[in-house]
Amino acid sequence: MKIAFVGKGGSGKTTLSSLFIRHLAANEAHVVAVDADINQHLAAALGLDEDEAAALPAMGSQLPLIKEYLRGDNPRITSAATMIKTTPPGKGSRLLRVREHNPVYDACARTVRLDDGEIRLMATGPFTESDLGVACYHSKVGAVELCLNHLVDGPDEYVVVDMTAGSDSFASGMFTRFDMTFLVAEPTRKGVSVYRQYKEYARDFGVALKVVGNKVQGEDDLDFLRAEVGDDLLVGVGQSDWVRTMEKGRPAPFELLEADNRMALQALQNAAEDSYELRDWERYTRQMVHFHLKNAESWGNEKTGADLAAQVDPAFVLHEHHAESGARQPA
């Protein structure tokens, strides 16, 4: 399952995504975690110190390698230089799988050992001082979008992406790449404002969206969230002494997380598993092509000097059986 965590800045989005990742690892799921936020805090939330977090390779700096690997021998892609963030896979493309070893993971992922298991962690890389005034942060997450376009995953496999705050996720088609999007909202008017934006943008694309109430202190907070988001409210998460201790750099064993909060994390996993049963690979591929053609027309053709619409393989539908067969080309 491909899972996104979104929400306004300060909502606790990164904290909850890190707790969910820990929960999945404790349940023996296979997890690839991706920090795609402009503020790179997921590594710290997972227990890495400053030096370890700083040592994570930036996916954006490995984009040429990622493109060359994913291109494979797809005859519709004349060179890796003509690939953009939305380039879809086709016959001959290489696909990524959660459990495998490949050059993309070798260059971009690092193994992080948690209390009850281990995960792969990837990061887009921070928005640095040299980027100010000359670069768009969304270009940095292009590597994430390209990888998601070429990813096939199955049961008990999770890709969890901590997205950039607010509604900035809609600056690309990446918001359609997920089986489930968890929107973290505090029980305040500002807390649910991003939900309204996200719901409006996502409505026409069939995006599965559930709200996770955070910093919930009682039934009144839950009543407020129900009134604001209706049936999209999945669960509420309360204040956590475990999280407070972790944020001070003195984490207790994850098994000591409060029982109510562990149950809330299980509710998230249950919702993710339910979304897996509703997968529509044809729609997923169709949306991938839709955003690729939009990007090709608006800037991609001019930037690459190629007709990027020709990269679309009309006979190709990304599907889980590609992961099962291990074949580069579709059956």
N, C-alpha and C positions, 0 to 999 in steps of 0.2 A: 504494500500500500504506500502511496505517496501522500504525505501529510504536510500541510502548511500551518504555521502559527502566525497569525496577524493580529494587529491591534494598535491602538495609539501608543505613542511614547509614554513610558512609565506605567503601563497597564499591568506589567508583570509577564509579558509575552515570552521573553527569553527564559525567565525563571520557570514558567510552566512547561515550555518546550523541553527544558533540561530535565525537569522532573518526569515528564512523559518518556523521554529517552532512557532515563534510569529505570523506570518501571518496565519498559519493554525489554531491556537487557536482563533485568531480574527474572523476567518471564521467558528467557531463553530465545527471544526473537532475534533475528539478524537485522542489524540497524546500520544504516549510513546516515549520519547527521550532517547537515549543511548549515553553516552560518552565512546567510545572505542579507544580513542587516547592515546598514551603513555604519552602525556602531557595533563593533565586533565584540560581543560579550558572552557568546555561547560557550566558548572554551573555558572561561573562568567559572561560569555557572556549572560546568561539568567537573570542576575541581582542578583544572590546570593552573599552574602559577603563571606569573607574568612572562617569565622567560620562555616557558613551554608554549604559551599562547602566541607569543611573538614569533616563535620558530615555525609555526604552521605555514606551509607553503600557500601562496595566494593563487587561487584558480585562475584569476584574470591574467596572471603572468605566464601561465602555462597554456594559454589559448591556442597558440600555433600547434603545440603537441596534441592537444585535445582534438582539434580539427583534423589533423593528419591521421590520427588513429581512427576516428569515427568515420571519416571518408571511406576508408577501406578501398575497395576497387569498384565503387559505385560509378558506372559510366556516365551518369548524368551530372556528376560534379567534376569539372575539368581540372580543378586544383583546390587544395585546401584554402588558398587565399580567397577563393570565391565563396567560401562558406560564411554565413552570418549566424547570429544567435538563434534564428528561427529555422535554419535549414533542416528540413525533415529527412528522415532516413528513407532509403529505398533499397532495391535489390543491389546487393554488394556492400551495403553499409555495414560497419561493425556496430554491434549493440552492446550496451553495458548491462551487467547483471549484478545484483546486490552481493552475491557470495563469491564471485570470481576474483582472480588476480589478473590485472591488466596494467598497461603502461599509464593509463589515466589515474588509477588509484595509486600506483607507485609514485607518481609525480605530485599528486594533489592531496592524498589522504594520509592520515596518521592514525594508528591504533591507540585508543584511549581505554585503559582498564578502569572499570568501575567496581563498586562493591561486589556485584553479583554477575559480572560478565564483562565483555568488552565490545566496543563499537568502532566503526570507522568515522573519523571526523574530517570534514572538509570545510574550507572557508573561502569566500570570494576574495578576501584581503581588505584591509582597511582603506578608507578614503584618506589619502595622505595630504600633507601640506602642498606637495608639488602638483596635486590634482586641482587645487583651488583655482577657479577662474578659467580652467582650460579643459576640464573633463567632466563628463556626466557620470554620476554614480551608476546609472542603469547600464552603462556599457560594461561595468565590472561584473554585474550579475549575468551578463550574456553567456558566460561559460556555464553557469548553472542551468540556464534555460536550454542550451544546446545539449547538455548531458541528459536532462530530463526528457528531451525529445527522442533520445536514443536509448532510453532505459526501459527494460522489461523486468517486471518483478512479480513474485507469486506469493502464496500464503506464507505467513510467518516471516515475511521480508518487509522491512519498512525503510523508507527514505523520509526523514523528518527535516523540514526546512524552516528555519527561523527567518521569517521574511522581514523586509524593511518596514518601519512603522508607518501607520496611517494608510492612506489609499494610494501611496506611491507604487504599490504592486501592479497597478493597472497601467503603468507606463509601458508595459510589454504584455505579451500574451501569456506570461508565465502563470498568471492566476488560474488559467484553465488546465494546468498540468497536474492537478492533484485530485486524488480520490475523495479527500475530505479536507476542508479548511476549518480550523478551529480559530474563532475570533475571540480574543481575550478582552473582556470588558469589565471595568469597575462599575459598581452600582451608582453611577452618577450620570447627569445629563451629558457631560463631556465624554464620559466613558462609553456611552452608546452611540455617540455621533458618528464614529467610524463605522459602526455596524450599519447604519442607514446608508452611508455612502457605498459600502461594500455590497450590501444587498441589492441596491439599485444597479450597480455596475454588473453584478454577477448574474442577474435575473435571466438575461437572454442567452446565457452560455451553459445553463444547467449545472452551475457550480454547487456542490454539496457544502452547505455552510451550517455550522453549529456554534452557538455562543457558549463560552465558558466564563461564568461569572467569577471574578477574582476579588480577593480581599472582602469577602462576604462575611458580615458580622452577625447576621440573624435573619429571621424570616421576613422582616421588613425589606431587607436588601433584595431577597429573592423575589418578593412580591413586586418590587420596583422593576427588576429585570424582566419578569414575566409580562408585566404591563407594557414594557417598551419593545420587547423582541418576540413575544408570543411563544409559539412552539419551537422556535429556533434555539431557545435556552436548553442546553443539555444538562448542565450541572453547575453547582456553585462550589468554589474552593475557599476555605476559610484562612484566617491568619495562621501562620505556622512558625512555631518555635524552632522546628528543625531547619526551616529555610533561613531564619534569622541567624542561627548558629553557623550555617553553611556560608552565609554572606560575610560573616566575620572571619572566615578562613579556618574554622574549627568544625568541619562537618562531622556529624555523628553517622554511624552506619545507616544506610538507607532503610533498613528494615525497621528503624525506630521512627520513621515518618508517621505522623498522626494517622490513626485508622481511618478517620473520615476522609482525609486527603488521599490516602491510598485507594479508597473506594471510588473517589472521584476520578482518579487516574484510570482505574479499571473501566469506568463508564466511557472514558475517551477511547480506550482500546476497543471496547465493544462496538462503539459507533464506527470506528475505523474498519473493523471487520465486517460490519453490516454493509458499509459502502463498497467493499470489495465485491460483494455479490451483485452489485448494480453496475459494474463496469460496462462501458460501451466503447470498445476499441475503435469502432468505425467513427463514432462521433469524436473521439479523442484525436484520431488521425485527421479527420476533416477540419477540426479547429486548428490543429497544428499547421495545416496547409493554408488555412484562411489567414492566419497572422503572418505566415511567411510571405504570401503574396502581397499583403498590405505593406510589410516592411520593404519588400523588393521594389514596389512601385514608389514608395515615399522617399527612400534613401539608398536602399541596398544596390539597385542596379547602377546608380550613378557612382557609388563608392567603389564597387568592385569592377565596373566596366563590363559586366556580364549580364545576360538575361537570366535572372535567378528563378523566374517562373519555370524555366526548363529543368530545374533541379527536382521538380515534383514528379514522382513516379506514380501515375494514376492507378496502377495495379497493386500498389503496396498498401497494406493495412498493418500497422504495428499490432502485435498480439503476443500474448503470453506463451504461445506454442513456440515462438522463436527462442525463448529461454529454455524451454523443455528440450528442444532439439539440439540446442547449442550450435545451430547452423548460422552462418553469416547471412545467407540468402533465405528468403521465405520459401516455404514448401509449396 
